[in-house]
């Protein structure tokens, strides 16, 4: 196996991380276009202990490659064992909440945060008491019209598809009809 080359932050990812640091503890939403490295970006947020919530199997596994500490999983047959970073399926974690103390995590990250208004997520948010809760999504609007105001206080950073294309981080769109 070839070792993955060390990745470095792009300027907009640095800007995002600076904005998170400026805002400090709270419930913040970050909007970044698909393909701009949301997972890599949130892996750079410093914390004593982190919980990452995702709704699909591939999203639960994906963050592990970006952390330089052991990552535990709470999904189906996988169970964590006190790791500094836990990546969990929302569906599994809601049934395993009592395995954790409410103050076990100082940082919760919700991947695909537009799902955060769902009842399964709310059960988890009501249980844990982190200093900071960050939501990352490309699409902060929900199809059902439910807002995210009860989960996040403010969108603190936006990097949209147009910016990504203009700065040559994303391929330009060519649409046919």
C-alpha positions as CSV (number, residue, x, y, z in Angstrom):
1,X,0.0,0.0,0.0
2,X,1.2,3.5,-0.8
3,X,1.1,6.0,2.1
4,X,-1.3,8.8,1.4
5,X,0.6,12.1,0.9
6,X,0.1,14.6,3.7
7,X,-2.8,16.9,2.9
8,X,-2.8,20.6,3.5
9,X,-5.6,22.9,3.9
10,X,-6.8,25.0,1.0
11,X,-7.2,28.8,1.7
12,X,-11.0,28.6,2.1
13,X,-10.6,25.6,4.5
14,X,-8.2,27.7,6.6
15,X,-10.7,30.6,6.5
16,X,-13.4,28.2,7.7
17,X,-11.3,26.9,10.5
18,X,-10.4,30.4,11.6
19,X,-14.1,31.4,11.6
20,X,-14.9,28.4,13.8
21,X,-12.1,29.4,16.2
22,X,-13.3,33.0,16.2
23,X,-16.9,32.0,17.1
24,X,-15.8,29.7,19.9
25,X,-18.3,27.4,21.7
26,X,-21.8,27.3,20.3
27,X,-24.0,25.7,17.7
28,X,-22.7,26.7,14.3
29,X,-23.6,25.7,10.8
30,X,-21.0,25.6,8.0
31,X,-22.1,25.5,4.3
32,X,-19.5,24.2,1.9
33,X,-20.2,22.9,-1.6
34,X,-20.0,19.3,-2.5
35,X,-16.4,18.3,-3.3
36,X,-14.7,21.1,-1.3
37,X,-13.5,18.9,1.5
38,X,-16.0,19.2,4.3
39,X,-14.8,16.0,6.0
40,X,-11.1,17.0,5.8
41,X,-11.9,20.4,7.1
42,X,-13.8,19.2,10.1
43,X,-11.1,16.7,10.9
44,X,-8.8,19.7,11.6
45,X,-11.1,21.2,14.3
46,X,-9.2,20.8,17.7
47,X,-11.1,19.0,20.5
48,X,-10.4,16.9,23.5
49,X,-13.0,14.3,22.3
50,X,-15.1,14.4,19.2
51,X,-18.4,12.7,18.1
52,X,-19.2,12.7,14.4
53,X,-22.8,11.9,13.4
54,X,-23.6,10.6,9.9
55,X,-26.7,9.0,8.3
56,X,-25.0,6.6,5.9
57,X,-22.4,3.8,6.3
58,X,-19.9,5.3,3.9
59,X,-20.1,8.7,5.7
60,X,-19.4,7.0,9.0
61,X,-16.2,5.3,7.8
62,X,-14.9,8.2,5.7
63,X,-13.6,10.6,8.4
64,X,-11.2,8.0,9.9
65,X,-8.6,8.5,7.1
66,X,-8.2,12.2,8.1
67,X,-7.5,11.8,11.8
68,X,-4.1,11.0,13.2
69,X,-5.6,9.4,16.3
70,X,-7.6,6.1,16.7
71,X,-11.2,6.5,15.5
72,X,-13.9,4.3,17.0
73,X,-17.2,3.4,15.2
74,X,-20.7,3.1,16.5
75,X,-22.6,1.4,13.7
76,X,-24.3,-1.9,13.5
77,X,-21.8,-4.6,14.6
78,X,-19.0,-2.0,15.3
79,X,-18.6,-0.5,18.7
80,X,-16.2,2.1,20.0
81,X,-13.9,1.6,22.9
82,X,-13.1,5.0,24.4
83,X,-11.3,6.5,21.3
84,X,-10.7,10.2,21.1
85,X,-12.8,10.4,17.9
86,X,-16.1,8.4,17.5
87,X,-17.8,8.3,14.2
88,X,-21.4,7.1,14.5
89,X,-24.4,6.2,12.6
90,X,-27.3,8.2,14.0
91,X,-29.6,5.2,13.7
92,X,-27.2,3.1,15.8
93,X,-26.1,5.7,18.3
94,X,-29.7,6.7,19.4
95,X,-30.0,3.1,20.7
96,X,-26.6,3.2,22.4
97,X,-26.7,6.6,24.2
98,X,-26.4,5.1,27.7
99,X,-23.0,3.7,26.7
100,X,-21.8,7.4,27.0
101,X,-22.0,10.1,29.5
102,X,-23.8,13.4,28.4
103,X,-20.5,15.3,28.8
104,X,-18.2,12.7,27.0
105,X,-17.7,14.9,24.0
106,X,-16.7,18.6,23.9
107,X,-17.3,18.7,20.1
108,X,-20.1,17.1,18.1
109,X,-19.9,17.3,14.3
110,X,-23.0,16.6,12.3
111,X,-22.1,15.6,8.7
112,X,-24.9,16.3,6.1
113,X,-26.4,18.6,8.7
114,X,-29.5,19.4,6.7
115,X,-30.8,16.1,8.3
116,X,-30.3,17.5,11.8
117,X,-33.9,18.5,12.3
118,X,-35.0,14.8,12.2
119,X,-36.3,13.3,15.4
120,X,-33.5,10.7,15.6
121,X,-30.9,13.5,15.6
122,X,-32.8,15.5,18.2
123,X,-32.8,12.5,20.6
124,X,-29.0,12.5,20.4
125,X,-28.6,16.3,20.7
126,X,-30.9,16.3,23.7
127,X,-28.7,13.7,25.5
128,X,-25.2,15.2,24.9
129,X,-23.9,18.5,26.3
130,X,-20.9,19.5,24.2
131,X,-19.3,22.9,24.3
132,X,-19.5,23.1,20.5
133,X,-21.8,21.6,17.9
134,X,-20.8,22.1,14.3
135,X,-23.0,21.1,11.3
136,X,-21.4,20.7,7.9
137,X,-23.6,20.6,4.8
138,X,-23.7,21.6,1.1
139,X,-27.4,22.3,1.3
140,X,-28.7,24.0,4.5
141,X,-32.3,24.1,3.2
142,X,-34.5,21.0,3.8
143,X,-36.9,19.7,1.3
144,X,-39.6,19.4,3.9
145,X,-39.3,23.1,4.8
146,X,-38.3,22.4,8.4
147,X,-35.7,24.9,9.5
148,X,-32.5,24.2,11.4
149,X,-33.0,27.1,13.8
150,X,-33.6,24.8,16.7
151,X,-30.3,22.9,16.1
152,X,-27.9,25.7,15.0
153,X,-27.8,29.3,15.9
154,X,-26.2,30.7,12.8
155,X,-24.4,29.9,9.5
156,X,-20.9,31.1,10.2
157,X,-19.2,30.2,7.0
158,X,-20.3,29.7,3.4
159,X,-18.2,28.5,0.5
160,X,-20.5,27.9,-2.5
161,X,-20.1,26.0,-5.8
162,X,-19.6,29.3,-7.7
163,X,-16.6,30.3,-5.5
164,X,-15.2,26.8,-5.9
165,X,-15.4,27.0,-9.7
166,X,-14.0,30.5,-9.8
167,X,-11.0,29.5,-7.7
168,X,-10.4,26.4,-9.7
169,X,-11.1,23.9,-6.9
170,X,-14.3,22.6,-8.7
171,X,-14.8,21.8,-12.4
172,X,-17.1,24.2,-14.2
173,X,-20.6,23.1,-14.9
174,X,-21.8,22.3,-18.4
175,X,-25.5,21.5,-18.6
176,X,-27.4,20.1,-21.5
177,X,-31.1,20.0,-21.9
